[in-house]
């Protein structure tokens, strides 16, 4: 009997101190801004097509298992930035990976929310890869917020 993929989801929410519009601008401009604002997590981000919707990411030393990825940006209109991973280290662990970053405003303030859906497992999927993704997302959102506050 063949084993079929199982769909899973995950994500994080981080309360932001910065102005939500300025934080959104930083997400929208992440191709240029992440390597400057968070070099320990993102070494380089470059686009590989004319309209900038496919980008290649090299991750920094604070990302132990995920070192590279190629992503297709699906949507980048406020309040949602979504992408699909096309290749790279994330797909060593999942058969597909789709994510979304958004800003949520409620009575508790402004929150940056990064969620994802995956199809897994692959035979070599370590159980703690989800923890790595959550840590990467929390560090990214928190350090980006700090950068925007200081800017």
Residue pairs with C-beta under 8 A, 6 or more apart in sequence:
5 95
5 96
5 119
5 120
5 121
6 119
6 120
6 121
7 117
7 118
7 119
8 117
8 118
8 119
8 120
8 130
9 115
9 116
9 117
9 118
10 115
10 116
10 118
10 130
10 133
10 134
11 113
11 114
11 115
11 116
11 134
11 137
12 113
12 114
12 115
12 134
12 137
12 138
12 141
13 104
13 111
13 112
13 113
13 114
14 111
14 112
14 138
14 141
14 142
14 145
15 108
15 109
15 110
15 111
16 23
16 103
16 109
16 110
16 111
16 112
16 141
16 145
16 148
17 145
17 146
17 149
18 145
18 148
18 149
19 148
20 103
20 105
20 110
22 148
22 151
23 103
23 110
23 112
23 144
23 145
23 148
24 78
24 79
24 103
26 33
26 37
26 144
26 147
26 148
27 81
27 101
27 103
27 112
27 144
28 76
28 78
28 81
30 45
30 81
31 45
31 46
31 47
31 52
31 55
32 45
33 144
33 147
34 41
34 42
34 45
34 140
34 144
35 42
35 43
35 44
35 45
37 143
37 144
37 147
37 148
38 60
38 139
38 140
38 143
38 144
38 147
39 60
40 60
40 61
40 62
41 59
41 60
41 62
41 63
41 136
41 139
41 140
41 143
42 57
42 58
42 59
42 60
42 140
43 58
43 59
43 60
44 56
44 57
44 58
45 55
45 56
45 57
45 58
46 55
46 56
47 53
47 54
47 55
47 56
48 54
48 55
48 56
48 70
52 73
53 72
53 73
54 70
54 71
54 72
54 73
54 86
55 70
55 71
55 73
56 68
56 69
56 70
57 68
57 69
57 70
57 71
57 88
58 67
58 68
59 66
59 67
59 68
59 69
59 136
62 139
63 132
63 136
64 132
65 89
65 129
65 132
66 88
66 89
66 90
66 132
66 133
66 136
67 88
67 89
68 88
68 89
69 85
69 86
69 87
69 88
69 89
69 90
69 91
70 85
70 86
70 87
70 88
71 83
71 84
71 85
71 86
72 83
72 84
72 86
73 81
73 82
73 83
74 82
74 83
74 84
74 98
75 81
75 82
76 82
78 103
79 102
79 103
80 100
80 101
80 102
81 100
81 101
81 102
82 98
82 99
82 100
82 101
83 98
83 99
83 100
84 96
84 97
84 98
84 99
85 91
85 96
85 97
85 98
85 99
90 97
90 133
91 97
92 122
92 124
93 120
93 121
93 122
93 124
93 125
93 126
93 129
94 118
94 119
94 120
94 121
94 122
94 125
95 118
95 119
95 120
95 122
96 118
96 119
97 116
97 117
97 118
98 116
98 117
98 118
99 114
99 115
99 116
99 117
100 113
100 114
100 115
100 116
101 112
101 113
101 114
102 112
102 113
103 110
103 111
103 112
103 113
104 110
104 111
104 112
104 113
105 111
112 141
112 144
112 145
114 137
114 140
114 141
116 133
